[in-house]
Amino acid sequence: MWTVAGILLASGFILYLEAPNLARNAMMKELGIFLIVLLIGTAVGIMEAVKLPIPNPLTLITAIHKPISDMMNAFLK
């Protein structure tokens, strides 16, 4: 519980420090990417703190590329 609160507090502090400067300088694309990366990092940190299983990104990549690879191998034989 305290770990999750600490992660949220740290994320909020980072947002407090970085977002106003990006918005003030009209860096809207950078602000959007910053928010997405901060959200993903916060979510992964919370998942790790509460001991939830974090999926491996390689599993998704393999699931996408395996059918394509099989089709290319069959085509080239």
N, C-alpha and C positions, 0 to 999 in steps of 0.2 A: 504494500500500500504506500509506504513512504518512498519507495524507489520510484513508483509511478509518479507520485507527486513531484519528486525531484526532477524527473525527466521532463515533465510538463513545465515545471518552473524554469528549467534551463532552456527549453525550447521557446518559452515565452520571452525570456530575457534576450535570447539571440534575435528573435523577431523584433523586439523593442529596439535593439541596437541597429539592426540592418535595414528593416523595411522603410522607416521614414526617409532615410537618405536615398534609397532607390526611388521611392515615390516622388520625392522633391526634385530629383534630377530627371524626371519623366522617363525612367528606365523601366517601362511597364513589362516588356518581355523578360528582362532579367528578374524583375520582381516576381513574375509568374513562375519562372523556373525555380527561383529561390524558395518560393512557398511550396512547390511540389516536392523539391528535394528535402526541405525541412519536415514536411508532413510524412514522407516516406521514412526518413530517419527516426522521427519520433515514434511512428507506428512500429518499426522494427525494434526500437529500444524498449518500448512497452511490452511487445510480445516476448522479448528476451527476459524482461524483468518478471513477468508472470509465468514464465516457463512454458509458453505455448510453442508448438513446433513451427519452425520457420521453414517454408518450402524452399527447396534448392532451385535457383533459376535455371540451372542446367537441365533439369527435368522438362521444363517448358520448351527450351530450345531443342532438345532431343525429340520431343513429341511433334514439333513443327517440322523439323528437317528429316526425320526418319522416312516418312512416306515419299518425300521428294527424292531422297537418296535411293530408296528402293526402286522408284520409277526410273531414275537415271541409270541405275545398274542394269535393270531389265532391258532398257532401250539400247544400251551399249554392248550387250552380250551378243 
